[in-house]
Amino acid sequence: MRVPADNRIGAEGAGFAQVMQGFDFSRALIGLMCIGAAEQSVEETCKWVAEREAFGGSLARFEGVSFPLAEAAVELRAARLLCYEALWLRDRNRPHGWVAAGCKWLAPELCARVLHQCLLLHGHTGFSLDLPHQQRMRDVMGLEIGDGTAQVMKLIVARELIGQVAKPY
């Protein structure tokens, strides 16, 4: 398609590079969207297990209940910092493609696992439409696909760390 020069939003022939830079930005944002969903579920689940009584006391007193939530909180914090690093590098016009790819691969996988755990800790009601965990889990699973799968993100990271020799073709 012919586009008059005064209607272009970038330099001729630079479209692919612009799109790829947009991906690096959106991949960090996707990571943060997933983290937000998982953090909300962790917060709600912490409240639930603290209030829910079984076997003569709060469910929260069992390590099998409280440890997964503690692990989730720490892992989500680490993933959030990785996303912030990608955005920080971008703001400074520094290379950040592999860091953003890491956000896009790590955060959705982590968040799907965390949401699954939150859903399980609520028992059957966690899977029901009465609670938001099942919807959040579907949302995060959808975000695992958009802007590139985990496999593609791992290729980007490997090529950046190892070099073009890591290309399979």
N, C-alpha and C positions, 0 to 999 in steps of 0.2 A: 504494500500500500504506500502510495506517495503522500508524504506529509510535508507541507510547506515549512521552510526553515524557521520562520517566526513562530510556528506552532509546536516545535520540538521542545521537550522538557530536559533534554540533555544533548551531549555531543553525538554526532553521527557515529554509529558503530559502537557506542559505549553502553547500549541498552542491557546487554547480558551482565556486564560488571555491575550496573546499577541494581539490577534485579537480585544478583547474588549478595550485594551489600544489604539489601532489604531483608533477605533471608537470615543473614547473620543477626540482624536486629530482632526480627520476629521470633527466631529460635530462642533467644534469651527470654523474650516476653512469654512465649508458650510455656517455658519452664516455670516462670513465676505464676502463670495462671494455674498450672497444675498444683504447684506448692500451696497456693491460696486455698484451693479446694480441699487438699489433704489436711492442712493446718486447721481448717474449720471443723473437719470431721474429728481430728484428734482432740480439739477443745471440747466438742460436744460429747465425745466418748469418755474423756476424763471426768466430766461432770456426771455422766451416766453411771460409770463404774463406782464413783465415790458415793452416789446416792443409792444405788441398787444393793439390796441386801439379799444375801443367800448364805446358807451354811452358818448362820449365827452372826453375820457381820457384813461389812462392806465388801463388795467384790474387789475393790482396789487393794485390799491387803494381800492378795495372792500375786506372787511374782509373775505367774503366767499371764496375768491380766495387766499388771502395772509395768512390767519390763518392756513389752512391745510398744507401749505408749511412750515410755522414756526414750527408747531407741528411735522411734519415729520422730520425736521432737528434735533430737540431736541431728539425725540424718537430714531432716527437712531444713534445719538451720544451715547445715553445710551446703546443701544444694542451692539454697537462696543466695548464699555468699558467692557461689560460682556464677550464678546469673548476674549478680551485682558486678562481679569482676568483668564479665563480658561487656556489660553496658558501660562500665567505667573506662575500659580500654577503647570502646567505640567512641565515647565522648572525647577522648584524647587522640583520635585518629591513629590509634595503634592497632597492629594486627590482632584480631580477636576471633577469626573464623573458627579455629579449632575449639576455642573455649565455648563459643556459642553452640557449636555442634555438640559439645559435651553436655551443655545445659539441656539441649533438645533430646538427648538420649537418656541422660541420667534422671532428670526430674520426672518425666512421665512414667518411667519404669518404677522408680521409687514410690511415686504417689499412687500408682495402681496397687502396689503391694501394701502400702499404708492404708489405703481406703478399704482394701479387702480385709485387713486385720480389724479395722474399726467396725466394719459390717459384721464380722464374726463375733466381736465382743458384745454386740447388741443382741445376739441370738437371732431367732427367726424374725423379730421385728426389724432388725437391721437390713434384711433383704426385702422387707415389705415396702409398699409405696407410702407408708406412714412416715418414714424417715428418709432423709435426703442422700444417704450414703450410696445407695444403688444408682441413683441418677448421677452423682458426682463420679462414680466409678466409670460409668459409660462415657461421660464427658471426657475424662482423662484418657480413656482408651482411644477415643476418637482423636485426641490431640497427640497420641503416640504416632499417628499416621501422617497427619498434615505437616507440611514443610520438610518431609523426609523421615524415613523410618530409622530406628535405632541402628540397623545394619549400615545404612548410608552414612549416618553420623559417625559411626566407628571408622568407616573408610576415610572420611574427611580428617578425623583426628590422627589416624595412623599415617596418612600421607603427609600431614604437616609435621609430625614428629619424626618419621623415618625418611621421608622424601618420596620422590616419584617411583623409586624402586618398589614401593609398597603397592603400586597399581597392579591389579590382576591381569591387565591386558596390555 
